Amino acid sequence: MPHRRLAQRELASFFSVLSHPLRLGVVFALAQGERDVTTLAAETQATQTAVSQALARLRAARLVTERREARHVLYALTLAELPAWLEQAYRLLASEHAQVAALHDVIERARAAITEAPPRPTKKPAAPRPATNAARASTSLAKPKRQT
């Protein structure tokens, strides 16, 4: 199964490229159409240098193409369906987040119920036990009081 192993490596590399928040932001911005670095920097609230580095990584993975128009370089996605695929991944994560939040709410309600529950009746305190011979002996070893 060497083909499967190769496909796994390629898929891991693909996810590696998309594993950075800025690169994901660039992908979503490019989903709206071609953009230059200045526009992408403004839309992603990142520096032009950071956006250029993100674009270089996306270009190396063949996810983004570039087209020159006079002095401007415009970037576009090579896979038009990539943003829709990423949206599905976001929905999956949001669903899981909602489940975790619901579980957290259940735990918090249980904690509140425990702390607000009326106190359990306690057992009557046991009557003091008579002193043992050893206890009497230890009290007799104490220094006698001085009489004035």
ChimeraX commands (.cxc) that place a marker at each C-alpha (Angstrom):
marker #1 position 0.00,0.00,0.00 radius 0.5
marker #1 position 2.65,2.56,-0.89 radius 0.5
marker #1 position 0.02,4.73,-2.57 radius 0.5
marker #1 position -1.93,5.05,0.67 radius 0.5
marker #1 position 1.21,6.04,2.56 radius 0.5
marker #1 position 2.02,8.69,-0.02 radius 0.5
marker #1 position -1.53,10.02,0.17 radius 0.5
marker #1 position -1.27,10.20,3.97 radius 0.5
marker #1 position 1.94,12.22,3.73 radius 0.5
marker #1 position 0.37,14.60,1.22 radius 0.5
marker #1 position -2.71,15.03,3.40 radius 0.5
marker #1 position -0.56,15.70,6.48 radius 0.5
marker #1 position 1.38,18.30,4.51 radius 0.5
marker #1 position -1.89,19.88,3.36 radius 0.5
marker #1 position -3.16,20.16,6.95 radius 0.5
marker #1 position 0.20,21.51,8.05 radius 0.5
marker #1 position -0.14,24.40,5.61 radius 0.5
marker #1 position -3.62,25.21,6.92 radius 0.5
marker #1 position -2.59,24.91,10.56 radius 0.5
marker #1 position -1.87,28.61,11.03 radius 0.5
marker #1 position -4.63,31.15,11.85 radius 0.5
marker #1 position -3.27,33.80,9.48 radius 0.5
marker #1 position -3.10,31.38,6.57 radius 0.5
marker #1 position -6.70,30.39,7.26 radius 0.5
marker #1 position -7.66,34.06,7.34 radius 0.5
marker #1 position -5.97,34.59,3.99 radius 0.5
marker #1 position -7.85,31.62,2.52 radius 0.5
marker #1 position -11.19,33.01,3.71 radius 0.5
marker #1 position -10.35,36.47,2.40 radius 0.5
marker #1 position -9.40,35.00,-0.98 radius 0.5
marker #1 position -12.72,33.16,-1.05 radius 0.5
marker #1 position -14.25,36.58,-1.84 radius 0.5
marker #1 position -12.05,36.91,-4.95 radius 0.5
marker #1 position -8.62,38.07,-5.99 radius 0.5
marker #1 position -6.73,40.28,-3.56 radius 0.5
marker #1 position -3.35,41.96,-3.34 radius 0.5
marker #1 position -1.11,41.88,-0.27 radius 0.5
marker #1 position -2.21,45.32,0.96 radius 0.5
marker #1 position -5.90,44.37,0.86 radius 0.5
marker #1 position -5.24,41.00,2.51 radius 0.5
marker #1 position -3.22,42.68,5.25 radius 0.5
marker #1 position -6.09,45.07,5.97 radius 0.5
marker #1 position -8.71,42.30,5.95 radius 0.5
marker #1 position -6.70,39.97,8.18 radius 0.5
marker #1 position -5.37,42.76,10.42 radius 0.5
marker #1 position -1.82,41.52,9.91 radius 0.5
marker #1 position 1.32,43.13,8.61 radius 0.5
marker #1 position 2.13,42.97,4.92 radius 0.5
marker #1 position 5.25,40.99,5.76 radius 0.5
marker #1 position 3.26,38.36,7.65 radius 0.5
marker #1 position 0.69,38.13,4.84 radius 0.5
marker #1 position 3.46,37.77,2.25 radius 0.5
marker #1 position 4.97,34.91,4.25 radius 0.5
marker #1 position 1.56,33.24,4.55 radius 0.5
marker #1 position 1.01,33.61,0.82 radius 0.5
marker #1 position 4.43,32.11,0.08 radius 0.5
marker #1 position 3.55,29.04,2.13 radius 0.5
marker #1 position 0.12,28.75,0.46 radius 0.5
marker #1 position 1.72,29.15,-2.99 radius 0.5
marker #1 position 4.30,26.46,-2.21 radius 0.5
marker #1 position 1.43,24.11,-1.36 radius 0.5
marker #1 position -0.27,25.05,-4.64 radius 0.5
marker #1 position -3.34,26.39,-2.82 radius 0.5
marker #1 position -2.88,29.95,-4.13 radius 0.5
marker #1 position -1.92,31.32,-7.54 radius 0.5
marker #1 position -0.63,34.75,-8.40 radius 0.5
marker #1 position -1.34,36.99,-11.37 radius 0.5
marker #1 position 0.49,40.20,-12.20 radius 0.5
marker #1 position -1.49,43.23,-13.21 radius 0.5
marker #1 position 0.83,46.18,-13.91 radius 0.5
marker #1 position 2.68,46.73,-10.60 radius 0.5
marker #1 position 0.22,44.73,-8.52 radius 0.5
marker #1 position 0.33,41.03,-7.80 radius 0.5
marker #1 position -3.13,39.56,-7.30 radius 0.5
marker #1 position -3.63,36.29,-5.46 radius 0.5
marker #1 position -6.46,33.78,-5.88 radius 0.5
marker #1 position -7.35,30.33,-4.58 radius 0.5
marker #1 position -6.65,27.36,-6.81 radius 0.5
marker #1 position -9.40,25.32,-5.11 radius 0.5
marker #1 position -12.66,27.22,-5.08 radius 0.5
marker #1 position -14.23,24.61,-2.78 radius 0.5
marker #1 position -11.55,24.98,-0.07 radius 0.5
marker #1 position -13.42,27.66,1.96 radius 0.5
marker #1 position -16.62,25.55,1.96 radius 0.5
marker #1 position -14.63,22.56,3.15 radius 0.5
marker #1 position -13.08,24.65,5.95 radius 0.5
marker #1 position -16.54,25.94,6.91 radius 0.5
marker #1 position -17.62,22.33,7.44 radius 0.5
marker #1 position -14.61,21.83,9.70 radius 0.5
marker #1 position -15.61,24.96,11.67 radius 0.5
marker #1 position -19.16,23.61,12.06 radius 0.5
marker #1 position -17.78,20.31,13.33 radius 0.5
marker #1 position -15.67,22.14,15.90 radius 0.5
marker #1 position -18.57,24.40,16.87 radius 0.5
marker #1 position -20.77,21.35,17.40 radius 0.5
marker #1 position -18.16,19.72,19.59 radius 0.5
marker #1 position -17.67,23.00,21.46 radius 0.5
marker #1 position -21.43,23.19,22.07 radius 0.5
marker #1 position -21.40,19.65,23.47 radius 0.5
marker #1 position -18.53,20.49,25.80 radius 0.5
marker #1 position -20.30,23.68,26.89 radius 0.5
marker #1 position -23.50,21.72,27.58 radius 0.5
marker #1 position -21.55,19.20,29.67 radius 0.5
marker #1 position -19.90,22.08,31.54 radius 0.5
marker #1 position -23.36,23.55,32.30 radius 0.5
marker #1 position -24.57,20.20,33.67 radius 0.5
marker #1 position -21.52,19.98,35.92 radius 0.5
marker #1 position -22.00,23.55,37.15 radius 0.5
marker #1 position -25.70,22.92,37.91 radius 0.5
marker #1 position -24.75,19.78,39.83 radius 0.5
marker #1 position -22.16,21.72,41.83 radius 0.5
marker #1 position -24.72,24.42,42.59 radius 0.5
marker #1 position -27.26,21.82,43.68 radius 0.5
marker #1 position -24.73,20.25,45.99 radius 0.5
marker #1 position -23.74,23.54,47.61 radius 0.5
marker #1 position -27.35,24.71,47.93 radius 0.5
marker #1 position -28.65,21.43,49.33 radius 0.5
marker #1 position -29.88,21.59,52.92 radius 0.5
marker #1 position -27.29,20.31,55.33 radius 0.5
marker #1 position -27.55,16.66,56.20 radius 0.5
marker #1 position -28.54,15.87,59.76 radius 0.5
marker #1 position -25.46,15.14,61.76 radius 0.5
marker #1 position -25.12,12.53,64.44 radius 0.5
marker #1 position -25.37,13.66,68.03 radius 0.5
marker #1 position -21.96,14.31,69.46 radius 0.5
marker #1 position -20.79,11.42,71.55 radius 0.5
marker #1 position -20.76,11.92,75.29 radius 0.5
marker #1 position -17.29,12.55,76.69 radius 0.5
marker #1 position -15.64,9.36,77.71 radius 0.5
marker #1 position -14.31,9.02,81.20 radius 0.5
marker #1 position -10.61,9.60,81.51 radius 0.5
marker #1 position -8.47,6.52,81.46 radius 0.5
marker #1 position -5.78,5.70,83.98 radius 0.5
marker #1 position -3.10,6.85,81.52 radius 0.5
marker #1 position -4.84,10.21,81.13 radius 0.5
marker #1 position -5.11,10.58,84.92 radius 0.5
marker #1 position -1.44,9.75,85.28 radius 0.5
marker #1 position -0.40,12.37,82.73 radius 0.5
marker #1 position -2.36,15.05,84.56 radius 0.5
marker #1 position -0.84,14.10,87.90 radius 0.5
marker #1 position 2.66,14.61,86.47 radius 0.5
marker #1 position 1.99,18.27,85.95 radius 0.5
marker #1 position 3.77,20.62,88.35 radius 0.5
marker #1 position 1.77,21.25,91.47 radius 0.5
marker #1 position 0.42,24.74,91.90 radius 0.5
marker #1 position 2.26,26.99,94.30 radius 0.5
marker #1 position 0.42,28.05,97.29 radius 0.5
marker #1 position 0.89,31.58,98.41 radius 0.5
marker link #1:1,2 radius 0.2
marker link #1:2,3 radius 0.2
marker link #1:3,4 radius 0.2
marker link #1:4,5 radius 0.2
marker link #1:5,6 radius 0.2
marker link #1:6,7 radius 0.2
marker link #1:7,8 radius 0.2
marker link #1:8,9 radius 0.2
marker link #1:9,10 radius 0.2
marker link #1:10,11 radius 0.2
marker link #1:11,12 radius 0.2
marker link #1:12,13 radius 0.2
marker link #1:13,14 radius 0.2
marker link #1:14,15 radius 0.2
marker link #1:15,16 radius 0.2
marker link #1:16,17 radius 0.2
marker link #1:17,18 radius 0.2
marker link #1:18,19 radius 0.2
marker link #1:19,20 radius 0.2
marker link #1:20,21 radius 0.2
marker link #1:21,22 radius 0.2
marker link #1:22,23 radius 0.2
marker link #1:23,24 radius 0.2
marker link #1:24,25 radius 0.2
marker link #1:25,26 radius 0.2
marker link #1:26,27 radius 0.2
marker link #1:27,28 radius 0.2
marker link #1:28,29 radius 0.2
marker link #1:29,30 radius 0.2
marker link #1:30,31 radius 0.2
marker link #1:31,32 radius 0.2
marker link #1:32,33 radius 0.2
marker link #1:33,34 radius 0.2
marker link #1:34,35 radius 0.2
marker link #1:35,36 radius 0.2
marker link #1:36,37 radius 0.2
marker link #1:37,38 radius 0.2
marker link #1:38,39 radius 0.2
marker link #1:39,40 radius 0.2
marker link #1:40,41 radius 0.2
marker link #1:41,42 radius 0.2
marker link #1:42,43 radius 0.2
marker link #1:43,44 radius 0.2
marker link #1:44,45 radius 0.2
marker link #1:45,46 radius 0.2
marker link #1:46,47 radius 0.2
marker link #1:47,48 radius 0.2
marker link #1:48,49 radius 0.2
marker link #1:49,50 radius 0.2
marker link #1:50,51 radius 0.2
marker link #1:51,52 radius 0.2
marker link #1:52,53 radius 0.2
marker link #1:53,54 radius 0.2
marker link #1:54,55 radius 0.2
marker link #1:55,56 radius 0.2
marker link #1:56,57 radius 0.2
marker link #1:57,58 radius 0.2
marker link #1:58,59 radius 0.2
marker link #1:59,60 radius 0.2
marker link #1:60,61 radius 0.2
marker link #1:61,62 radius 0.2
marker link #1:62,63 radius 0.2
marker link #1:63,64 radius 0.2
marker link #1:64,65 radius 0.2
marker link #1:65,66 radius 0.2
marker link #1:66,67 radius 0.2
marker link #1:67,68 radius 0.2
marker link #1:68,69 radius 0.2
marker link #1:69,70 radius 0.2
marker link #1:70,71 radius 0.2
marker link #1:71,72 radius 0.2
marker link #1:72,73 radius 0.2
marker link #1:73,74 radius 0.2
marker link #1:74,75 radius 0.2
marker link #1:75,76 radius 0.2
marker link #1:76,77 radius 0.2
marker link #1:77,78 radius 0.2
marker link #1:78,79 radius 0.2
marker link #1:79,80 radius 0.2
marker link #1:80,81 radius 0.2
marker link #1:81,82 radius 0.2
marker link #1:82,83 radius 0.2
marker link #1:83,84 radius 0.2
marker link #1:84,85 radius 0.2
marker link #1:85,86 radius 0.2
marker link #1:86,87 radius 0.2
marker link #1:87,88 radius 0.2
marker link #1:88,89 radius 0.2
marker link #1:89,90 radius 0.2
marker link #1:90,91 radius 0.2
marker link #1:91,92 radius 0.2
marker link #1:92,93 radius 0.2
marker link #1:93,94 radius 0.2
marker link #1:94,95 radius 0.2
marker link #1:95,96 radius 0.2
marker link #1:96,97 radius 0.2
marker link #1:97,98 radius 0.2
marker link #1:98,99 radius 0.2
marker link #1:99,100 radius 0.2
marker link #1:100,101 radius 0.2
marker link #1:101,102 radius 0.2
marker link #1:102,103 radius 0.2
marker link #1:103,104 radius 0.2
marker link #1:104,105 radius 0.2
marker link #1:105,106 radius 0.2
marker link #1:106,107 radius 0.2
marker link #1:107,108 radius 0.2
marker link #1:108,109 radius 0.2
marker link #1:109,110 radius 0.2
marker link #1:110,111 radius 0.2
marker link #1:111,112 radius 0.2
marker link #1:112,113 radius 0.2
marker link #1:113,114 radius 0.2
marker link #1:114,115 radius 0.2
marker link #1:115,116 radius 0.2
marker link #1:116,117 radius 0.2
marker link #1:117,118 radius 0.2
marker link #1:118,119 radius 0.2
marker link #1:119,120 radius 0.2
marker link #1:120,121 radius 0.2
marker link #1:121,122 radius 0.2
marker link #1:122,123 radius 0.2
marker link #1:123,124 radius 0.2
marker link #1:124,125 radius 0.2
marker link #1:125,126 radius 0.2
marker link #1:126,127 radius 0.2
marker link #1:127,128 radius 0.2
marker link #1:128,129 radius 0.2
marker link #1:129,130 radius 0.2
marker link #1:130,131 radius 0.2
marker link #1:131,132 radius 0.2
marker link #1:132,133 radius 0.2
marker link #1:133,134 radius 0.2
marker link #1:134,135 radius 0.2
marker link #1:135,136 radius 0.2
marker link #1:136,137 radius 0.2
marker link #1:137,138 radius 0.2
marker link #1:138,139 radius 0.2
marker link #1:139,140 radius 0.2
marker link #1:140,141 radius 0.2
marker link #1:141,142 radius 0.2
marker link #1:142,143 radius 0.2
marker link #1:143,144 radius 0.2
marker link #1:144,145 radius 0.2
marker link #1:145,146 radius 0.2
marker link #1:146,147 radius 0.2
marker link #1:147,148 radius 0.2
view
